[in-house]
Amino acid sequence: MQNHPVSETRERGGETRGSAHPLTRTVAFMNQKGGVGKTTTVVNLAHAVCEQGRRVLVVDLDPQAHATLHLGVDPESVEWSVYDLLLDPPVAGSDRVLKVREEGTGVVGLVPAVTDQAAAEHELADEADRMGRLARFIDGVKHEYEFIFFDCPPSLGLLTLNGLACAKEVIVPMQAHFLALQGVGKLLETVQLVGQGVNDQLRVSGVVLCMHDEQTRHAREVVDDLKTFFKESRGLDVPWSGARVYDPPVRRNIKLAEAPSFGETIFEYAKWCPGAQDYRAVAKSFVDEWDALLARRSQTVESKPDAAAAPATSEPVA
């Protein structure tokens, strides 16, 4: 597969494909436990959103480079990576983005990872702006994308903190297990602490259930507990007061595990398997709630031209 910088993709007349986006939905996908379906969710959700004609940027913050590999890019072959952006943030950055998928007007761009970026924490330890370096790059390219997904590593280090500094939302991919449920509670507390110190706009939008087996009583009980917890958090002054469980759960499906070894998303590898159907449905819910927010903001601006529409806590953050 040949990848090109997004900035080189032109329509007739020399205009860059896709219009500028005045509002961008920036989402950090994180879980401090590995192997829960986080990267699988980032990659397949990005492609499913792209299928709806939307422009999505995936930023691979994990030194394991699993999102990069899943999208068919060899980390050893890239000219620019997250590591380079952290060490020397460019003034303008569209040429640092690889276009890895295209569906009509939809595009998936990628800022790839390399294993060297694990050293960034040590190399930037004495830099005063180390938490905001990625934000300088994102500010220069976000007008080109409607959605930006950050695939965070399963640890709360410099790489994850840079992603959380850029994002306005956190989505937690998880499995419906008792210990995973306990881990989510700790993760939510971590997001709250990070929000207080790094990004006070950060909030938790919800949970995507991965590798789900709805036939087991245990899984159903965990999901019920999670939904009850979020319901009881409504109205509280916490970052997860508007969080929800995205439907449907993504069923356990061997095709989702096989696809990365071919550098393909599930929509290329087995587009009608249960995993593909579930990610399409989650993506539709994800995009629909965003479109509904934009429509409400537009109506508010039209009725009150001098007033900015402030989203409710249960809505995506624009």
C-alpha positions as a Markdown table, in Angstrom:
| # | Residue | x | y | z |
|---|---|---|---|---|
| 1 | Met | 0.0 | 0.0 | 0.0 |
| 2 | Gln | 1.3 | 3.4 | -1.0 |
| 3 | Asn | 0.8 | 6.2 | 1.5 |
| 4 | His | 0.9 | 9.9 | 0.7 |
| 5 | Pro | 0.9 | 13.0 | 2.8 |
| 6 | Val | -2.6 | 14.3 | 3.0 |
| 7 | Ser | -1.6 | 17.7 | 1.8 |
| 8 | Glu | -0.7 | 16.2 | -1.6 |
| 9 | Thr | -4.2 | 14.9 | -2.3 |
| 10 | Arg | -5.8 | 17.5 | -4.6 |
| 11 | Glu | -9.1 | 18.0 | -6.3 |
| 12 | Arg | -9.4 | 19.8 | -9.6 |
| 13 | Gly | -8.4 | 23.4 | -9.4 |
| 14 | Gly | -5.7 | 22.7 | -6.9 |
| 15 | Glu | -7.9 | 22.7 | -3.8 |
| 16 | Thr | -7.2 | 20.3 | -1.0 |
| 17 | Arg | -9.9 | 17.6 | -0.7 |
| 18 | Gly | -12.3 | 18.2 | 2.1 |
| 19 | Ser | -13.4 | 21.6 | 3.5 |
| 20 | Ala | -11.9 | 23.2 | 6.6 |
| 21 | His | -13.7 | 22.1 | 9.8 |
| 22 | Pro | -14.4 | 25.0 | 12.2 |
| 23 | Leu | -15.1 | 22.4 | 14.9 |
| 24 | Thr | -13.1 | 19.2 | 15.5 |
| 25 | Arg | -14.0 | 16.4 | 17.9 |
| 26 | Thr | -10.8 | 15.3 | 19.6 |
| 27 | Val | -10.9 | 12.0 | 21.5 |
| 28 | Ala | -8.2 | 10.2 | 23.5 |
| 29 | Phe | -8.8 | 6.4 | 23.7 |
| 30 | Met | -7.1 | 5.1 | 26.8 |
| 31 | Asn | -7.1 | 2.2 | 29.2 |
| 32 | Gln | -4.2 | 1.6 | 31.6 |
| 33 | Lys | -4.6 | -2.2 | 31.0 |
| 34 | Gly | -3.3 | -3.6 | 27.7 |
| 35 | Gly | -5.0 | -6.1 | 25.5 |
| 36 | Val | -8.5 | -4.8 | 26.0 |
| 37 | Gly | -9.3 | -3.8 | 22.4 |
| 38 | Lys | -8.1 | -0.2 | 22.5 |
| 39 | Thr | -6.1 | 0.0 | 19.3 |
| 40 | Thr | -8.6 | -2.3 | 17.5 |
| 41 | Thr | -11.3 | 0.2 | 18.5 |
| 42 | Val | -9.3 | 3.3 | 17.4 |
| 43 | Val | -8.5 | 1.9 | 13.9 |
| 44 | Asn | -11.8 | 0.3 | 13.1 |
| 45 | Leu | -13.9 | 3.2 | 14.4 |
| 46 | Ala | -11.7 | 5.6 | 12.4 |
| 47 | His | -12.4 | 3.6 | 9.2 |
| 48 | Ala | -16.1 | 3.3 | 10.0 |
| 49 | Val | -16.3 | 7.0 | 10.5 |
| 50 | Cys | -14.4 | 7.6 | 7.2 |
| 51 | Glu | -17.0 | 5.4 | 5.4 |
| 52 | Gln | -19.6 | 8.0 | 6.4 |
| 53 | Gly | -17.6 | 10.6 | 4.4 |
| 54 | Arg | -15.8 | 12.1 | 7.3 |
| 55 | Arg | -12.2 | 13.1 | 7.7 |
| 56 | Val | -10.4 | 11.4 | 10.6 |
| 57 | Leu | -6.9 | 11.7 | 11.9 |
| 58 | Val | -5.3 | 8.9 | 14.0 |
| 59 | Val | -2.4 | 9.9 | 16.2 |
| 60 | Asp | -0.5 | 6.8 | 17.3 |
| 61 | Leu | 1.1 | 7.6 | 20.7 |
| 62 | Asp | 1.9 | 4.0 | 21.6 |
| 63 | Pro | 5.6 | 3.1 | 21.0 |
| 64 | Gln | 4.4 | -0.4 | 20.2 |
| 65 | Ala | 3.0 | 1.2 | 17.0 |
| 66 | His | 0.1 | -1.2 | 16.8 |
| 67 | Ala | -2.3 | 1.3 | 15.2 |
| 68 | Thr | 0.4 | 2.1 | 12.6 |
| 69 | Leu | 0.9 | -1.5 | 11.8 |
| 70 | His | -2.9 | -2.2 | 11.8 |
| 71 | Leu | -3.3 | 0.5 | 9.2 |
| 72 | Gly | -0.7 | -1.2 | 7.0 |
| 73 | Val | 2.2 | 1.2 | 7.6 |
| 74 | Asp | 5.7 | -0.1 | 8.5 |
| 75 | Pro | 7.1 | 2.0 | 11.3 |
| 76 | Glu | 10.6 | 1.5 | 10.0 |
| 77 | Ser | 9.7 | 3.2 | 6.6 |
| 78 | Val | 8.1 | 6.4 | 7.8 |
| 79 | Glu | 9.8 | 9.8 | 7.4 |
| 80 | Trp | 7.9 | 11.5 | 10.2 |
| 81 | Ser | 6.5 | 10.1 | 13.4 |
| 82 | Val | 5.0 | 11.3 | 16.8 |
| 83 | Tyr | 8.6 | 11.0 | 18.1 |
| 84 | Asp | 9.8 | 13.7 | 15.6 |
| 85 | Leu | 6.8 | 15.9 | 16.4 |
| 86 | Leu | 7.5 | 15.8 | 20.1 |
| 87 | Leu | 11.2 | 16.6 | 19.7 |
| 88 | Asp | 10.8 | 19.3 | 17.2 |
| 89 | Pro | 7.2 | 20.4 | 16.7 |
| 90 | Pro | 6.7 | 21.9 | 13.2 |
| 91 | Val | 5.1 | 25.2 | 12.5 |
| 92 | Ala | 2.8 | 23.7 | 9.9 |
| 93 | Gly | 2.3 | 20.0 | 9.9 |
| 94 | Ser | 0.0 | 18.7 | 7.0 |
| 95 | Asp | 3.0 | 17.1 | 5.3 |
| 96 | Arg | 3.6 | 15.0 | 8.4 |
| 97 | Val | 0.4 | 13.2 | 8.0 |
| 98 | Leu | 0.0 | 10.0 | 5.9 |
| 99 | Lys | -3.3 | 9.4 | 4.1 |
| 100 | Val | -3.9 | 5.7 | 4.7 |
| 101 | Arg | -7.5 | 5.3 | 3.7 |
| 102 | Glu | -10.0 | 7.1 | 1.5 |
| 103 | Glu | -13.7 | 6.4 | 1.1 |
| 104 | Gly | -15.4 | 8.9 | -1.2 |
| 105 | Thr | -15.0 | 12.3 | 0.6 |
| 106 | Gly | -13.9 | 10.4 | 3.8 |
| 107 | Val | -10.2 | 10.2 | 4.7 |
| 108 | Val | -8.2 | 8.5 | 7.4 |
| 109 | Gly | -4.9 | 10.3 | 8.1 |
| 110 | Leu | -2.2 | 8.9 | 10.3 |
| 111 | Val | 0.6 | 10.3 | 12.4 |
| 112 | Pro | 2.6 | 7.1 | 12.8 |
| 113 | Ala | 4.5 | 5.8 | 15.8 |
| 114 | Val | 8.0 | 4.4 | 16.1 |
| 115 | Thr | 9.5 | 2.4 | 18.9 |
| 116 | Asp | 12.0 | 5.2 | 19.5 |
| 117 | Gln | 9.3 | 7.4 | 20.9 |
| 118 | Ala | 9.5 | 5.5 | 24.2 |
| 119 | Ala | 12.6 | 7.5 | 24.8 |
| 120 | Ala | 10.8 | 10.8 | 24.5 |
| 121 | Glu | 9.9 | 11.0 | 28.2 |
| 122 | His | 13.6 | 10.9 | 29.1 |
| 123 | Glu | 14.7 | 13.2 | 26.3 |
| 124 | Leu | 12.1 | 15.8 | 27.2 |
| 125 | Ala | 12.3 | 15.5 | 30.9 |
| 126 | Asp | 13.9 | 19.0 | 31.4 |
| 127 | Glu | 11.7 | 20.8 | 28.8 |
| 128 | Ala | 9.2 | 23.1 | 30.4 |
| 129 | Asp | 6.7 | 22.7 | 27.5 |
| 130 | Arg | 6.9 | 18.9 | 27.4 |
| 131 | Met | 3.2 | 18.4 | 28.1 |
| 132 | Gly | 2.1 | 20.6 | 25.3 |
| 133 | Arg | 4.4 | 19.8 | 22.4 |
| 134 | Leu | 1.9 | 17.6 | 20.5 |
| 135 | Ala | -0.8 | 20.3 | 20.9 |
| 136 | Arg | 1.3 | 22.7 | 18.8 |
| 137 | Phe | 1.2 | 20.3 | 15.9 |
| 138 | Ile | -2.5 | 19.5 | 16.4 |
| 139 | Asp | -3.4 | 23.1 | 16.4 |
| 140 | Gly | -1.9 | 23.4 | 13.0 |
| 141 | Val | -3.8 | 20.5 | 11.4 |
| 142 | Lys | -7.1 | 20.2 | 13.2 |
| 143 | His | -8.9 | 22.4 | 10.7 |
| 144 | Glu | -8.4 | 19.7 | 8.1 |
| 145 | Tyr | -10.2 | 17.0 | 10.2 |
| 146 | Glu | -13.6 | 16.6 | 11.8 |
| 147 | Phe | -12.4 | 13.9 | 14.1 |
| 148 | Ile | -9.0 | 13.3 | 15.7 |
| 149 | Phe | -8.3 | 10.0 | 17.6 |
| 150 | Phe | -5.4 | 9.6 | 20.0 |
| 151 | Asp | -4.3 | 6.0 | 20.6 |
| 152 | Cys | -2.7 | 6.3 | 24.0 |
| 153 | Pro | -0.3 | 3.8 | 25.5 |
| 154 | Pro | -1.4 | 1.8 | 28.5 |
| 155 | Ser | 0.5 | 3.9 | 31.0 |
| 156 | Leu | 0.2 | 7.5 | 32.3 |
| 157 | Gly | 3.5 | 8.8 | 31.0 |
| 158 | Leu | 4.5 | 11.8 | 28.8 |
| 159 | Leu | 3.0 | 10.3 | 25.6 |
| 160 | Thr | -0.4 | 9.8 | 27.2 |
| 161 | Leu | -0.3 | 13.2 | 28.9 |
| 162 | Asn | 0.4 | 14.9 | 25.5 |
| 163 | Gly | -2.7 | 13.2 | 24.1 |
| 164 | Leu | -4.8 | 14.2 | 27.0 |
| 165 | Ala | -3.6 | 17.8 | 26.7 |
| 166 | Cys | -4.9 | 17.9 | 23.1 |
| 167 | Ala | -8.2 | 16.0 | 23.6 |
| 168 | Lys | -11.5 | 17.2 | 25.0 |
| 169 | Glu | -12.9 | 13.7 | 25.4 |
| 170 | Val | -11.8 | 10.3 | 26.7 |
| 171 | Ile | -13.4 | 7.1 | 25.5 |
| 172 | Val | -12.5 | 3.9 | 27.4 |
| 173 | Pro | -12.4 | 0.6 | 25.5 |
| 174 | Met | -12.8 | -2.2 | 28.0 |
| 175 | Gln | -14.0 | -5.8 | 28.5 |
| 176 | Ala | -17.0 | -6.6 | 30.7 |
| 177 | His | -15.0 | -8.3 | 33.5 |
| 178 | Phe | -15.1 | -7.5 | 37.2 |
| 179 | Leu | -11.4 | -6.6 | 37.5 |
| 180 | Ala | -11.8 | -4.4 | 34.3 |
| 181 | Leu | -14.7 | -2.6 | 36.0 |
| 182 | Gln | -12.5 | -1.9 | 39.0 |
| 183 | Gly | -9.8 | -0.6 | 36.7 |
| 184 | Val | -12.2 | 1.8 | 35.0 |
| 185 | Gly | -13.0 | 3.4 | 38.4 |
| 186 | Lys | -9.3 | 4.1 | 38.9 |
| 187 | Leu | -9.0 | 5.4 | 35.3 |
| 188 | Leu | -11.8 | 7.8 | 35.8 |
| 189 | Glu | -10.1 | 9.2 | 38.9 |
| 190 | Thr | -6.9 | 9.5 | 36.9 |
| 191 | Val | -8.7 | 11.5 | 34.2 |
| 192 | Gln | -10.1 | 13.8 | 36.8 |
| 193 | Leu | -6.6 | 14.5 | 38.2 |
| 194 | Val | -5.1 | 15.0 | 34.8 |
| 195 | Gly | -7.9 | 17.4 | 34.0 |
| 196 | Gln | -7.2 | 19.5 | 37.0 |
| 197 | Gly | -3.5 | 19.7 | 36.1 |
| 198 | Val | -3.2 | 19.6 | 32.4 |
| 199 | Asn | -6.5 | 20.1 | 30.6 |
| 200 | Asp | -9.6 | 21.4 | 32.5 |
| 201 | Gln | -11.9 | 20.8 | 29.5 |
| 202 | Leu | -11.2 | 17.1 | 29.5 |
| 203 | Arg | -14.2 | 14.8 | 30.2 |
| 204 | Val | -15.1 | 11.2 | 29.8 |
| 205 | Ser | -17.7 | 10.5 | 27.0 |
| 206 | Gly | -18.1 | 6.8 | 27.6 |
| 207 | Val | -17.1 | 3.2 | 27.3 |
| 208 | Val | -16.9 | 0.9 | 24.3 |
| 209 | Leu | -17.3 | -2.7 | 25.3 |
| 210 | Cys | -14.9 | -5.0 | 23.4 |
| 211 | Met | -14.5 | -8.8 | 23.0 |
| 212 | His | -18.0 | -9.0 | 24.5 |
| 213 | Asp | -19.8 | -12.2 | 25.3 |
| 214 | Glu | -23.4 | -11.2 | 26.0 |
| 215 | Gln | -24.3 | -14.8 | 26.7 |
| 216 | Thr | -22.6 | -14.9 | 30.1 |
| 217 | Arg | -24.4 | -13.7 | 33.2 |
| 218 | His | -21.2 | -12.2 | 34.5 |
| 219 | Ala | -20.8 | -9.9 | 31.5 |
| 220 | Arg | -24.4 | -8.8 | 31.7 |
| 221 | Glu | -24.0 | -7.9 | 35.4 |
| 222 | Val | -20.8 | -5.9 | 34.8 |
| 223 | Val | -22.6 | -3.9 | 32.0 |
| 224 | Asp | -25.6 | -3.3 | 34.3 |
| 225 | Asp | -23.2 | -2.1 | 37.1 |
| 226 | Leu | -21.4 | 0.2 | 34.6 |
| 227 | Lys | -24.7 | 1.8 | 33.3 |
| 228 | Thr | -26.0 | 2.3 | 36.8 |
| 229 | Phe | -22.7 | 4.0 | 37.9 |
| 230 | Phe | -22.9 | 6.4 | 35.0 |
| 231 | Lys | -26.6 | 7.1 | 35.6 |
| 232 | Glu | -25.9 | 7.9 | 39.3 |
| 233 | Ser | -23.1 | 10.3 | 38.2 |
| 234 | Arg | -25.5 | 12.5 | 36.2 |
| 235 | Gly | -25.4 | 16.1 | 37.6 |
| 236 | Leu | -22.3 | 15.5 | 39.7 |
| 237 | Asp | -19.3 | 17.8 | 39.2 |
| 238 | Val | -17.1 | 15.0 | 37.8 |
| 239 | Pro | -15.6 | 14.6 | 34.2 |
| 240 | Trp | -17.7 | 11.4 | 33.7 |
| 241 | Ser | -21.1 | 13.0 | 34.6 |
| 242 | Gly | -22.2 | 12.7 | 30.9 |
| 243 | Ala | -20.6 | 9.3 | 30.2 |
| 244 | Arg | -22.5 | 6.4 | 28.7 |
| 245 | Val | -22.0 | 2.9 | 27.4 |
| 246 | Tyr | -21.9 | 3.0 | 23.6 |
| 247 | Asp | -24.1 | 0.5 | 21.9 |
| 248 | Pro | -23.8 | -2.1 | 20.6 |
| 249 | Pro | -21.1 | -4.0 | 22.5 |
| 250 | Val | -18.4 | -5.3 | 20.1 |
| 251 | Arg | -18.8 | -9.0 | 20.0 |
| 252 | Arg | -15.8 | -11.3 | 20.4 |
| 253 | Asn | -14.8 | -12.2 | 16.9 |
| 254 | Ile | -11.6 | -13.9 | 15.6 |
| 255 | Lys | -11.6 | -11.8 | 12.4 |
| 256 | Leu | -10.9 | -8.7 | 14.5 |
| 257 | Ala | -7.8 | -10.5 | 15.9 |
| 258 | Glu | -6.6 | -11.6 | 12.4 |
| 259 | Ala | -7.0 | -8.4 | 10.5 |
| 260 | Pro | -4.0 | -6.5 | 12.0 |
| 261 | Ser | -1.6 | -9.2 | 10.7 |
| 262 | Phe | -2.6 | -8.2 | 7.2 |
| 263 | Gly | -2.4 | -4.5 | 7.8 |
| 264 | Glu | -6.1 | -4.2 | 7.2 |
| 265 | Thr | -9.1 | -2.9 | 9.1 |
| 266 | Ile | -12.0 | -5.2 | 9.7 |
| 267 | Phe | -13.9 | -3.5 | 6.8 |
| 268 | Glu | -11.2 | -4.6 | 4.4 |
| 269 | Tyr | -10.5 | -8.1 | 5.9 |
| 270 | Ala | -14.0 | -9.3 | 6.6 |
| 271 | Lys | -16.5 | -6.4 | 6.1 |
| 272 | Trp | -19.7 | -8.3 | 7.0 |
| 273 | Cys | -18.4 | -10.3 | 10.0 |
| 274 | Pro | -20.0 | -9.5 | 13.4 |
| 275 | Gly | -17.1 | -7.3 | 14.5 |
| 276 | Ala | -17.5 | -5.1 | 11.4 |
| 277 | Gln | -21.2 | -4.8 | 11.9 |
| 278 | Asp | -20.7 | -3.8 | 15.5 |
| 279 | Tyr | -18.0 | -1.2 | 14.8 |
| 280 | Arg | -20.2 | 0.3 | 12.0 |
| 281 | Ala | -23.1 | 0.6 | 14.5 |
| 282 | Val | -20.8 | 2.2 | 17.2 |
| 283 | Ala | -19.5 | 4.6 | 14.6 |
| 284 | Lys | -23.0 | 5.6 | 13.5 |
| 285 | Ser | -23.9 | 6.3 | 17.1 |
| 286 | Phe | -20.7 | 8.3 | 17.6 |
| 287 | Val | -21.2 | 10.4 | 14.5 |
| 288 | Asp | -24.9 | 10.9 | 15.1 |
| 289 | Glu | -24.4 | 12.4 | 18.5 |
| 290 | Trp | -21.8 | 14.8 | 17.1 |
| 291 | Asp | -24.1 | 15.8 | 14.2 |
| 292 | Ala | -26.9 | 16.4 | 16.7 |
| 293 | Leu | -24.6 | 18.7 | 18.8 |
| 294 | Leu | -23.6 | 20.7 | 15.8 |
| 295 | Ala | -27.2 | 21.1 | 14.7 |
| 296 | Arg | -28.2 | 22.4 | 18.2 |
| 297 | Arg | -25.2 | 24.8 | 18.2 |
| 298 | Ser | -26.2 | 26.1 | 14.8 |
| 299 | Gln | -29.8 | 26.7 | 15.8 |
| 300 | Thr | -28.7 | 28.5 | 19.0 |
| 301 | Val | -26.3 | 30.7 | 17.0 |
| 302 | Glu | -29.1 | 31.6 | 14.5 |
| 303 | Ser | -31.5 | 32.5 | 17.3 |
| 304 | Lys | -28.9 | 34.3 | 19.4 |
| 305 | Pro | -26.1 | 35.4 | 17.1 |
| 306 | Asp | -24.1 | 37.0 | 19.9 |
| 307 | Ala | -24.3 | 33.9 | 22.2 |
| 308 | Ala | -22.0 | 30.9 | 22.0 |
| 309 | Ala | -23.8 | 27.6 | 22.4 |
| 310 | Ala | -22.4 | 25.7 | 25.4 |
| 311 | Pro | -22.8 | 21.9 | 25.1 |
| 312 | Ala | -24.5 | 20.0 | 28.0 |
| 313 | Thr | -22.3 | 17.6 | 29.9 |
| 314 | Ser | -23.9 | 14.6 | 28.3 |
| 315 | Glu | -22.9 | 15.8 | 24.8 |
| 316 | Pro | -19.6 | 15.6 | 22.8 |
| 317 | Val | -17.4 | 18.6 | 23.4 |
| 318 | Ala | -16.8 | 20.8 | 20.4 |
